[in-house]
């Protein structure tokens, strides 16, 4: 018996060694952790249960029968994050460059199936070079099996992808279908084809960082939701994110003890809005003062910064925050903001996360660049997302809410449950000056008359009371009581039930 146990332990030691000391040292030299080191940081200490440690590929082409290592380039299993079950797979770059083979894919799909059947989140740690060329169509078929499970799991369990090294070819499409993608700056890359292929096909000379680094995907392409400075920070932030998320679309929201009173008021908010209506202010100040203990996990903070999205807690329970940001483009809605906001709202609705919307929006961004770029359809994404959402929706208008953008931002007309406004709110078709110049166009030659018309329009519409008179607002609240009022509304809406008409699926304007 002792001999058998010693053989088992020897095999385990070999599997845990990955590609060997030299390749592990090379991984560390690049500032990267190994697959197992990453898993150890991500999960609670001692909680990881590894599956398929001894799996090897069965390829015999191109001399592969003589190149076999246990695990075949991916580490899979499950563990806990702060006591909650999470499934995980981590590509092992030290073994065949983390490339995907048929056996490698089966290890991943086994974990995907288990996560879906057991209704628990799945996290993929990517550090790989794409398909294993020696296996040809078998590797491609493996990708297809992974992709199919990504789609079936979408909206059922949270799927999180962390890009921690190169990620090319088929490996980029699986993350693209997950709920969140995070990257590590300077060591991770995502692209369909690498710089060498780009040079051959298009004659462009570009570095891996310029083509698909975190700086590109967190700002320009919006592929990645956030970038982190190193592996350790990325993994610790994933632990933080998991605490905000329910385990599945049928699981209750996480509810953590809070030392921040739901009745707390903040007098400083009464002076947040500047006297000058054209002067910006930072909407993040309101968010941080409104949520539990100032804890806000922002999503896509470097992209479309004119709209803010992220997760927080109010009275211990998770909420999604969507807010216009007056500091950037005056908080106007454009194509990027429509895509970013729409995707986040749909994520929250998938997992029954209540949505709190903070509104200060002067309208949609005009111009040929936006119109040619599809502003109508991209703006409609956000409109569609809010309109179909059945979760509790609470809206606070702080200052401007003009035109169609007022309607889009979770208005009462899109089944907003509780709609508040600060006394500083202005709800109208457009700003007073523009409205007066259109209505009284014949008087444009007389500046004094036009100025008087602007004043008249301001007195009639530059306030929240016309909307309140129509029932489009439920209450005009004092800014200092915003947290208290939202917390009470969320508590009131905990039992909300709302069903959309049956359909196979909707047809959102993609």
C-alpha positions as CSV (number, residue, x, y, z in Angstrom):
1,X,0.0,0.0,0.0
2,X,2.8,2.4,0.9
3,X,4.4,1.9,-2.5
4,X,1.0,2.8,-4.2
5,X,0.7,5.9,-2.1
6,X,4.2,7.0,-3.0
7,X,3.5,6.5,-6.7
8,X,0.3,8.6,-6.4
9,X,2.2,11.4,-4.6
10,X,5.0,11.3,-7.3
11,X,2.4,11.7,-10.0
12,X,0.8,14.6,-8.2
13,X,4.2,16.3,-7.7
14,X,4.9,15.9,-11.4
15,X,1.5,17.4,-12.3
16,X,1.9,20.3,-9.9
17,X,5.3,21.1,-11.4
18,X,3.6,22.2,-14.7
19,X,6.1,22.6,-17.5
20,X,9.1,22.3,-15.1
21,X,11.4,24.7,-13.2
22,X,12.8,26.5,-16.3
23,X,9.3,27.3,-17.7
24,X,8.0,28.3,-14.2
25,X,11.1,30.6,-13.8
26,X,10.4,32.1,-17.2
27,X,6.8,32.8,-16.2
28,X,7.9,34.5,-13.0
29,X,10.5,36.5,-14.9
30,X,7.7,38.1,-16.9
31,X,6.0,39.2,-13.7
32,X,3.4,36.5,-14.0
33,X,2.2,33.8,-11.5
34,X,1.7,30.2,-12.5
35,X,-1.8,28.8,-12.9
36,X,-1.8,27.1,-9.5
37,X,-0.4,30.2,-7.8
38,X,-3.2,32.2,-9.3
39,X,-5.9,29.8,-8.1
40,X,-4.4,29.8,-4.6
41,X,-4.7,33.6,-4.4
42,X,-8.2,33.7,-5.9
43,X,-9.8,31.0,-3.7
44,X,-10.1,30.7,0.1
45,X,-7.0,29.0,1.6
46,X,-7.1,25.3,1.3
47,X,-10.5,25.2,-0.5
48,X,-9.4,24.2,-4.0
49,X,-10.4,20.8,-5.2
50,X,-8.6,20.0,-8.5
51,X,-10.2,17.8,-11.1
52,X,-8.5,16.0,-14.0
53,X,-5.0,16.5,-12.8
54,X,-3.7,13.5,-14.7
55,X,-5.4,14.1,-18.1
56,X,-3.1,14.0,-21.1
57,X,-3.7,14.6,-24.8
58,X,-4.1,11.7,-27.2
59,X,-2.6,13.4,-30.3
60,X,0.0,11.3,-32.2
61,X,0.6,13.7,-35.1
62,X,3.8,15.7,-35.6
63,X,5.7,13.8,-32.9
64,X,3.2,14.8,-30.2
65,X,3.0,11.2,-28.9
66,X,6.4,11.8,-27.3
67,X,5.3,15.1,-25.7
68,X,2.9,14.6,-22.9
69,X,2.5,16.4,-19.6
70,X,-0.2,15.8,-17.0
71,X,-2.9,18.4,-16.9
72,X,-2.4,19.2,-20.6
73,X,-2.1,23.0,-20.1
74,X,-5.1,23.8,-17.9
75,X,-5.9,23.5,-14.2
76,X,-9.5,23.0,-13.4
77,X,-11.6,22.5,-10.2
78,X,-13.7,24.3,-7.6
79,X,-13.2,26.1,-4.3
80,X,-14.8,28.9,-2.3
81,X,-14.5,32.7,-2.2
82,X,-15.4,33.9,1.2
83,X,-17.3,30.6,1.7
84,X,-19.2,30.6,-1.5
85,X,-18.7,27.9,-4.1
86,X,-16.9,29.0,-7.3
87,X,-15.7,27.0,-10.3
88,X,-12.4,27.9,-11.9
89,X,-10.1,27.0,-14.8
90,X,-6.7,28.5,-15.2
91,X,-4.6,28.1,-18.4
92,X,-1.1,26.9,-17.7
93,X,1.3,28.7,-20.0
94,X,4.2,26.6,-18.8
95,X,2.6,23.5,-20.5
96,X,2.4,23.7,-24.3
97,X,1.9,27.5,-23.9
98,X,-1.5,26.9,-22.5
99,X,-2.7,25.9,-26.0
100,X,-6.1,24.3,-26.3
101,X,-6.3,20.6,-27.4
102,X,-9.3,18.3,-27.4
103,X,-8.4,16.9,-23.9
104,X,-7.8,20.5,-22.6
105,X,-11.2,21.6,-23.9
106,X,-12.9,18.6,-22.2
107,X,-11.5,19.6,-18.9
108,X,-12.9,23.1,-19.3
109,X,-16.3,21.9,-20.5
110,X,-16.6,19.5,-17.6
111,X,-16.2,22.5,-15.2
112,X,-18.6,24.6,-17.2
113,X,-21.2,21.9,-17.0
114,X,-20.8,21.5,-13.3
115,X,-21.0,25.2,-12.7
116,X,-24.3,25.4,-14.7
117,X,-25.8,22.4,-13.1
118,X,-24.9,23.5,-9.6
119,X,-25.7,27.2,-10.2
120,X,-22.4,28.7,-9.2
121,X,-20.2,31.3,-10.8
122,X,-17.3,30.3,-13.0
123,X,-14.0,32.2,-13.4
124,X,-11.6,31.6,-16.2
125,X,-7.9,32.7,-15.9
126,X,-6.5,33.0,-19.4
127,X,-2.8,32.9,-20.4
128,X,-2.5,31.0,-23.6
129,X,-1.5,31.0,-27.3
130,X,-4.7,29.8,-28.9
131,X,-5.5,26.4,-30.5
132,X,-2.9,23.6,-30.5
133,X,-2.0,23.6,-34.2
134,X,-0.9,19.9,-34.1
135,X,-4.5,18.8,-33.3
136,X,-6.1,20.7,-36.2
137,X,-9.9,20.5,-36.3
138,X,-10.0,18.6,-33.0
139,X,-8.8,21.7,-31.2
140,X,-11.3,23.9,-33.2
141,X,-14.1,21.5,-32.2
142,X,-13.0,21.9,-28.6
143,X,-13.4,25.6,-28.8
144,X,-16.9,25.2,-30.2
145,X,-17.9,23.1,-27.2
146,X,-16.6,25.7,-24.9
147,X,-18.4,28.5,-26.8
148,X,-21.7,26.6,-26.7
149,X,-21.6,26.4,-22.9
150,X,-20.7,30.0,-22.6
151,X,-23.9,30.8,-24.4
152,X,-26.1,28.4,-22.4
153,X,-24.7,29.7,-19.2
154,X,-25.2,33.4,-20.1
155,X,-27.8,35.0,-17.8
156,X,-27.9,31.9,-15.6
157,X,-24.6,32.0,-13.7
158,X,-22.0,34.8,-13.6
159,X,-19.1,34.1,-15.9
160,X,-15.9,36.1,-15.4
161,X,-12.8,36.1,-17.5
162,X,-9.4,37.4,-16.3
163,X,-6.8,37.8,-19.1
164,X,-3.4,37.3,-17.5
165,X,-1.1,36.7,-20.4
166,X,-1.4,36.4,-24.2
167,X,-4.9,35.5,-25.4
168,X,-5.3,35.0,-29.1
169,X,-7.4,33.3,-31.7
170,X,-10.2,31.1,-30.4
171,X,-9.3,32.0,-26.8
172,X,-10.6,35.5,-27.2
173,X,-14.2,34.5,-28.2
174,X,-14.9,32.6,-25.0
175,X,-14.1,35.6,-22.8
176,X,-16.1,37.8,-25.2
177,X,-19.3,35.9,-24.3
178,X,-18.8,36.1,-20.6
179,X,-20.2,38.8,-18.3
180,X,-17.0,40.5,-17.4
181,X,-13.5,40.6,-18.8
182,X,-10.5,42.0,-16.8
183,X,-6.9,42.4,-17.9
184,X,-3.5,42.8,-16.4
185,X,-1.6,45.8,-17.7
186,X,1.6,45.2,-19.7
187,X,1.5,41.4,-19.4
188,X,-1.9,40.5,-21.0
189,X,-3.0,40.9,-24.6
190,X,-6.2,40.0,-26.6
191,X,-6.4,39.8,-30.3
192,X,-7.9,37.6,-33.0
193,X,-4.6,37.6,-34.9
194,X,-1.2,38.7,-33.5
195,X,1.2,41.4,-34.7
196,X,3.1,39.0,-37.1
197,X,-0.1,38.0,-39.0
198,X,-1.3,41.6,-39.1
199,X,2.1,42.6,-40.6
200,X,1.8,39.9,-43.3
201,X,-1.9,40.6,-44.2
202,X,-2.2,44.3,-43.9
203,X,1.4,45.5,-43.8
204,X,0.7,47.3,-40.5
205,X,3.6,47.3,-38.0
206,X,2.1,47.2,-34.5
207,X,3.2,45.9,-31.1
208,X,1.2,43.4,-29.0
209,X,0.4,46.2,-26.6
210,X,-0.7,48.6,-29.3
211,X,-2.8,45.9,-30.9
212,X,-4.5,44.3,-27.9
213,X,-3.1,45.5,-24.6
214,X,-5.1,46.5,-21.6
215,X,-4.7,50.2,-22.5
216,X,-6.5,49.6,-25.8
217,X,-9.3,47.3,-24.6
218,X,-10.2,49.3,-21.5
219,X,-10.4,52.6,-23.3
220,X,-10.9,52.3,-27.1
221,X,-12.6,49.0,-27.8
222,X,-14.4,48.5,-24.5
223,X,-13.6,44.8,-24.7
224,X,-12.2,44.8,-21.1
225,X,-14.1,46.1,-18.1
226,X,-11.1,47.0,-16.0
227,X,-7.3,46.8,-16.0
228,X,-5.1,45.9,-13.0
229,X,-1.4,46.5,-12.4
230,X,-0.4,42.9,-11.6
231,X,-1.7,39.4,-11.1
232,X,-2.1,39.8,-7.3
233,X,-4.3,42.9,-7.6
234,X,-6.4,41.4,-10.3
235,X,-7.2,38.2,-8.3
236,X,-7.9,40.0,-5.0
237,X,-10.3,42.3,-6.9
238,X,-12.1,39.2,-8.3
239,X,-12.7,38.1,-4.7
240,X,-14.2,41.5,-4.1
241,X,-16.4,41.3,-7.2
242,X,-17.8,37.8,-6.3
243,X,-19.0,39.3,-3.0
244,X,-21.3,41.6,-5.0
245,X,-22.8,38.9,-7.3
246,X,-25.5,36.3,-6.6
247,X,-24.5,32.7,-7.4
248,X,-27.1,32.4,-10.2
249,X,-30.2,34.0,-11.6
250,X,-32.3,32.1,-9.0
251,X,-30.1,32.7,-6.0
252,X,-30.8,35.5,-3.5
253,X,-28.6,38.7,-3.6
254,X,-25.6,38.6,-1.3
255,X,-26.5,40.4,2.0
256,X,-23.5,41.5,4.0
257,X,-23.6,43.1,7.5
258,X,-23.2,46.9,7.1
259,X,-21.9,49.3,9.7
260,X,-23.3,52.2,7.7
261,X,-26.8,53.2,8.8
262,X,-29.5,53.1,6.1
263,X,-30.9,56.3,7.8
264,X,-27.7,58.3,7.4
265,X,-28.1,61.7,5.9
266,X,-25.3,63.8,4.3
267,X,-25.7,67.6,4.5
268,X,-22.8,68.1,2.1
269,X,-25.0,66.9,-0.8
270,X,-27.2,70.0,-0.4
271,X,-24.4,72.0,-1.9
272,X,-23.2,69.5,-4.6
273,X,-25.0,71.1,-7.5
274,X,-23.3,74.4,-8.5
275,X,-25.2,77.6,-8.8
276,X,-24.1,77.9,-12.4
277,X,-26.2,75.4,-14.5
278,X,-23.3,75.0,-16.9
279,X,-20.7,74.2,-14.3
280,X,-19.8,70.5,-13.9
281,X,-19.6,68.5,-10.6
282,X,-18.4,65.0,-10.0
283,X,-21.3,62.5,-9.8
284,X,-19.0,60.0,-8.2
285,X,-19.0,62.1,-5.1
286,X,-22.8,61.5,-4.8
287,X,-22.3,57.7,-5.5
288,X,-19.6,57.3,-2.8
289,X,-21.6,59.3,-0.2
290,X,-24.8,57.3,-1.0
291,X,-23.6,53.7,-1.0
292,X,-22.5,51.6,2.0
293,X,-19.1,52.7,3.4
294,X,-18.2,54.3,0.1
295,X,-17.6,50.9,-1.5
296,X,-18.2,51.1,-5.3
297,X,-16.9,48.6,-7.8
298,X,-16.8,50.5,-11.0
299,X,-17.2,48.7,-14.4
300,X,-15.6,50.1,-17.5
301,X,-14.4,53.3,-15.7
302,X,-11.9,54.1,-18.5
303,X,-14.4,53.9,-21.4
304,X,-17.4,56.1,-22.1
305,X,-16.6,58.1,-19.0
306,X,-19.7,60.3,-19.6
307,X,-21.7,57.5,-18.0
308,X,-20.8,55.6,-14.8
309,X,-21.7,52.0,-14.2
310,X,-20.8,49.7,-11.3
311,X,-21.9,47.7,-8.3
312,X,-22.3,48.8,-4.7
313,X,-24.4,48.0,-1.6
314,X,-27.2,49.9,0.1
315,X,-28.2,48.6,3.5
316,X,-26.0,45.5,2.9
317,X,-27.6,44.4,-0.4
318,X,-26.1,44.6,-3.9
319,X,-27.4,47.3,-6.3
320,X,-26.3,48.3,-9.8
321,X,-25.5,52.0,-10.2
322,X,-25.9,53.8,-13.5
323,X,-25.2,57.6,-13.5
324,X,-24.5,60.4,-16.0
325,X,-21.2,62.1,-15.3
326,X,-21.3,65.9,-15.8
327,X,-17.5,66.1,-15.6
328,X,-17.2,64.4,-19.0
329,X,-19.0,65.8,-22.1
330,X,-21.5,67.3,-19.6
331,X,-22.9,63.8,-19.1
332,X,-24.4,63.7,-22.6
333,X,-25.4,60.3,-24.0
334,X,-23.4,59.1,-27.1
335,X,-23.0,55.8,-28.8
336,X,-20.4,54.5,-26.4
337,X,-22.5,55.4,-23.4
338,X,-25.5,53.6,-24.9
339,X,-23.6,50.4,-25.4
340,X,-21.9,50.5,-22.0
341,X,-25.0,51.4,-20.1
342,X,-27.3,49.0,-22.0
343,X,-25.0,46.0,-21.3
344,X,-24.7,46.8,-17.6
345,X,-28.4,47.3,-17.2
346,X,-29.1,43.9,-18.9
347,X,-26.5,42.2,-16.7
348,X,-28.3,43.5,-13.6
349,X,-31.6,42.4,-14.9
350,X,-30.3,38.9,-15.6
351,X,-29.3,38.5,-12.0
352,X,-32.1,40.3,-10.3
353,X,-29.9,43.2,-9.1
354,X,-31.9,46.4,-8.4
355,X,-30.8,49.4,-10.4
356,X,-30.3,52.9,-9.0
357,X,-30.1,55.5,-11.8
358,X,-28.7,59.0,-11.1
359,X,-29.6,61.5,-13.9
360,X,-28.0,64.7,-15.0
361,X,-28.3,64.5,-18.8
362,X,-28.5,67.3,-21.3
363,X,-29.5,65.0,-24.2
364,X,-27.9,63.0,-26.9
365,X,-24.6,64.1,-28.5
366,X,-25.3,65.8,-31.9
367,X,-23.1,65.6,-35.0
368,X,-22.3,63.6,-38.1
369,X,-19.7,61.4,-36.4
370,X,-22.4,60.2,-33.9
371,X,-25.1,59.8,-36.5
372,X,-22.9,58.0,-39.0
373,X,-21.6,55.8,-36.1
374,X,-25.1,54.6,-35.4
375,X,-26.1,56.7,-32.4
376,X,-29.8,56.0,-33.0
377,X,-29.3,52.2,-32.6
378,X,-26.7,52.4,-29.9
379,X,-28.8,54.8,-27.8
380,X,-31.7,52.5,-28.3
381,X,-29.7,49.7,-26.6
382,X,-29.9,51.6,-23.3
383,X,-33.5,52.5,-23.8
384,X,-34.3,48.8,-24.7
385,X,-32.4,47.6,-21.6
386,X,-34.3,49.8,-19.2
387,X,-37.6,49.2,-20.8
388,X,-37.3,45.3,-20.6
389,X,-35.8,45.2,-17.1
390,X,-38.2,43.8,-14.4
391,X,-35.9,44.4,-11.4
392,X,-36.6,47.2,-8.9
393,X,-35.7,50.5,-10.6
394,X,-35.1,53.7,-8.6
395,X,-34.2,57.0,-10.3
396,X,-33.0,60.3,-8.9
397,X,-32.8,63.3,-11.2
398,X,-30.2,65.7,-9.7
399,X,-30.1,68.5,-12.3
400,X,-30.8,68.3,-16.1
401,X,-33.0,65.7,-17.7
402,X,-33.7,67.0,-21.2
403,X,-35.4,65.5,-24.2
404,X,-35.4,61.8,-25.2
405,X,-32.5,61.3,-22.8
406,X,-34.9,62.0,-19.9
407,X,-37.1,59.2,-21.1
408,X,-34.2,56.8,-21.6
409,X,-32.7,57.2,-18.1
410,X,-35.1,54.9,-16.3
411,X,-38.0,57.4,-16.3
412,X,-41.5,56.5,-15.0
413,X,-42.5,55.9,-18.6
414,X,-40.1,52.9,-18.8
415,X,-41.7,51.3,-15.7
416,X,-39.5,53.1,-13.1
417,X,-40.7,52.0,-9.7
418,X,-39.7,55.0,-7.6
419,X,-38.7,58.2,-9.4
420,X,-37.3,61.1,-7.3
421,X,-35.9,64.5,-8.1
422,X,-33.8,67.0,-6.2
423,X,-35.2,70.5,-6.1
424,X,-32.5,71.5,-8.5
425,X,-33.9,69.2,-11.3
426,X,-34.9,70.6,-14.6
427,X,-37.1,68.4,-16.7
428,X,-37.9,69.7,-20.2
429,X,-37.6,69.0,-23.9
430,X,-34.4,71.1,-24.0
431,X,-32.6,73.9,-22.3
432,X,-34.5,77.1,-21.8
433,X,-32.5,79.2,-24.2
434,X,-32.8,76.8,-27.1
435,X,-36.5,76.2,-26.4
436,X,-37.3,80.0,-26.3
437,X,-35.4,80.6,-29.6
438,X,-37.4,77.9,-31.3
439,X,-40.8,78.8,-30.0
440,X,-40.3,82.6,-30.5
441,X,-38.2,82.5,-33.6
442,X,-39.9,85.6,-34.9
443,X,-38.5,87.6,-32.0
444,X,-34.8,86.6,-32.4
445,X,-34.0,90.1,-33.7
446,X,-34.9,91.6,-30.3
447,X,-32.4,90.2,-27.6
448,X,-34.4,91.8,-24.7
449,X,-37.6,90.0,-25.8
450,X,-35.8,86.7,-26.2
451,X,-34.2,87.1,-22.8
452,X,-37.6,87.6,-21.3
453,X,-38.9,84.5,-23.1
454,X,-36.0,82.5,-21.7
455,X,-36.9,83.6,-18.2
456,X,-40.5,82.7,-18.7
457,X,-39.6,79.2,-20.0
458,X,-37.2,78.7,-17.0
459,X,-39.9,79.6,-14.5
460,X,-42.3,77.2,-16.1
461,X,-40.1,74.2,-16.9
462,X,-36.6,74.6,-15.2
463,X,-37.9,72.8,-12.1
464,X,-39.2,69.3,-11.2
465,X,-42.7,70.4,-10.4
466,X,-44.4,70.1,-13.8
467,X,-43.3,66.4,-13.9
468,X,-44.4,66.0,-10.3
469,X,-47.8,67.5,-11.2
470,X,-48.2,64.8,-13.9
471,X,-47.2,62.0,-11.6
472,X,-44.0,61.3,-13.5
473,X,-42.1,61.9,-10.3
474,X,-43.1,60.3,-7.0
475,X,-41.5,62.9,-4.8
476,X,-39.1,65.9,-4.8
477,X,-36.5,65.1,-2.1
478,X,-33.8,66.9,-0.3
479,X,-30.3,65.9,-1.5
480,X,-29.1,65.2,2.0
481,X,-31.8,62.5,2.4
482,X,-30.9,60.6,-0.9
483,X,-29.4,57.5,0.7
484,X,-32.2,57.2,3.3
485,X,-34.9,57.5,0.6
486,X,-33.3,55.0,-1.7
487,X,-32.7,52.5,1.1
488,X,-36.3,52.7,2.1
489,X,-37.5,52.4,-1.5
490,X,-35.3,49.3,-2.0
491,X,-36.7,47.7,1.1
492,X,-40.2,48.4,-0.1
493,X,-39.5,46.8,-3.5
494,X,-37.9,43.6,-2.2
495,X,-41.0,41.6,-3.0
496,X,-41.5,43.1,-6.5
497,X,-42.8,40.7,-9.2
498,X,-43.1,41.7,-12.8
499,X,-43.3,39.5,-15.9
500,X,-42.8,40.5,-19.5
501,X,-44.9,38.8,-22.2
502,X,-43.6,35.3,-23.1
503,X,-41.1,35.2,-25.9
504,X,-38.4,33.0,-27.1
505,X,-36.0,35.9,-26.7
506,X,-36.1,39.6,-27.5
507,X,-34.5,41.2,-30.4
508,X,-32.4,44.0,-28.9
509,X,-31.0,46.5,-31.5
510,X,-27.4,45.1,-31.6
